[in-house]
Amino acid sequence: MKRFLMVALLMAYTAVACAQSDVHPQHTQPQNQQESVQIAVSVELPKPEMSGLTVEQAIMQRRSVRTYLPNPLTLAHLSQLLFAAQGITHTENGSALRSAPSAGALYPLEIYLVADRITGLEKGIYKYIPQSHSVELISRGEHLEELSVICYNQMFIANGSCAIVMTAIPSRTTRVYNERGLRYIYMEAGHVSENIYLQSASLQLATVAVGAFRDQQLKKMLLIDESEETPVYLNIIGVPAQ
Ligand SMILES: Cc1cc2nc3c(=O)[nH]c(=O)nc-3n(C[C@H](O)[C@H](O)[C@H](O)COP(=O)(O)O)c2cc1C
């Protein structure tokens, strides 16, 4: 009877959490992350399309663009961009390989999304989960203006629709490659950023890579555990103004 009651309570709790949103309850954040939401939610992205510009056309059209219209991106745009960044493209001998190369296929990079203007997605900071091609909510609210200040007052960032922020968990790579693994992380971030540039060109979106930011403040904004994870590089994405 006691067991039945516990199961019923758990089911009722899950039903309430689901009713608050059309997204699925995922996990509870650690208690020391006070700004984080109580129940993280997960949003499945549409399947990415395998069409668009040729790679040659995308290379020709790629440019760093810093002026954006205040228009939102769609979930379809987001799906393409995150797939280009770290989507799973192949599974080989049980291990999943991604869109960008990674030394030893160790994948030290994590992808965060700062979503201020995306139709169908609540404003907030999300983490990309390649395995399910979904994003998980980390914290709610608009953050691009705060990000502009963190990036040494590059205020054009506030006008973007979203930012894709790469962080690294260096131990994933250094446990195999020692100190040399630290270099690999920055090389890998370059691969990911170029994929985002080319995908943006193909979608006729505007992007720019940003390497100038205050580490401590960005760690705080992303609510990451700074003992193991560090921000590396980011891309701002928007609808081009011209
Ligand atoms: C490692 C790196 C860091 C960069 N950081 C910034 C930045 O903080 N802010 C910015 O507006 N552009 C930044 N850029 C973009 C460059 O300014 C841009 O690539 C350069 O002006 C060449 O223009 P193109 O990308 O259109 O060819 C960065 C580019 C790289 C590769």
The ligand as an ORCA input file, in Angstrom:
! r2SCAN-3c Opt
* xyz 0 1
  C      39.954     33.480    -32.547
  C      39.052     34.575    -33.047
  C      38.529     35.477    -32.160
  C      37.649     36.478    -32.596
  N      37.083     37.315    -31.676
  C      36.236     38.288    -32.106
  C      35.609     39.138    -31.151
  O      35.801     39.030    -29.928
  N      34.743     40.068    -31.631
  C      34.468     40.224    -32.968
  O      33.650     41.085    -33.327
  N      35.056     39.406    -33.896
  C      35.929     38.438    -33.493
  N      36.489     37.589    -34.414
  C      36.126     37.702    -35.861
  C      37.221     38.386    -36.671
  O      37.257     39.762    -36.363
  C      36.951     38.164    -38.178
  O      37.065     36.775    -38.470
  C      37.934     38.944    -39.035
  O      37.659     40.314    -38.976
  C      37.921     38.491    -40.513
  O      36.639     38.687    -41.074
  P      35.813     37.472    -41.745
  O      35.509     36.490    -40.667
  O      34.576     38.128    -42.294
  O      36.669     36.881    -42.808
  C      37.343     36.600    -33.987
  C      37.891     35.666    -34.890
  C      38.726     34.659    -34.433
  C      39.250     33.653    -35.421
*
